[in-house]
Amino acid sequence: MNLTLRRTALALAVAVLPVALTACSGDGDNNASGGTSNETSKRPSSSAPQAGKDQAMDEAGPFGPACAGVPKSGAGSFDGMAQDPVATAASHNPALSTLVTAVKKAGLVDTLNNAKDVTVFAPTNDAFAKIPKADLDKVLADKAQLTKILTYHVVGEKLTPKDLEKGTFETLEKSTLMTSGSGTSYKVNDSAKVVCGNVRTANANVYLIDSVLMPKM
């Protein structure tokens, strides 16, 4: 009786073993397939190289012909400006002395220094020199008008070079300005050229421009 039971159990084991092996083999295939699927899902999309290129451009250093005139060291250098809020940083840049005078006359030093994540389109001394002296003196003496003009040069977000390729942005003056261009060549309102762009300060991105922007009065 016991011998018969043993033979029956052995027969069942032999019959079940191939099925078990087949099931295990199937699980292995499924796992391998799943691994392949997971690896595929981790691959970057085709847009990743372009995204990396754009990010590299945005994170690149300053560009433009006027950048050559920026001090190589000290508070007025690019590294030095990056440590200070924007109005203070501008005061150390020799090319922005007229703008700094205007900002002080308008009482905007604290406003700009305390602003969070802004972009400043900063007219150089040469930009202000395009305005007849009598007209410039008149503007500098009119605090309300001066404030309107200066705040028109400030956008309430940090703009990268990529953002400037084609965009319309609201200014602190509450109207809009437009930007266009590519690479290292950009314009604001189709008139003012960026002559030194992508300059970082502690709270702002700065683009030096060769003309003063005028809002609608």
Secondary structure, 3 states (H helix, E strand, C coil): CHHHHHHHHHHHHHHHHHHHHHHHHHHHHHHHHHHHHHHHHHCCCCCHHHHHHHHHHHHCCCECHHHHHCCCCCCCCHHHHCCCCHHHHHHCCHHHHHHHHHHHHCCCHHHHHHCCCEEEEEECHHHHHCCCHHHHHHHHCCHHHHHHHHHCCEECCCCCCHHHHEEEEEECCCCEEEEEEECCEEEECCCEEEEEEEEECCCEEEEEECCCCCCCC
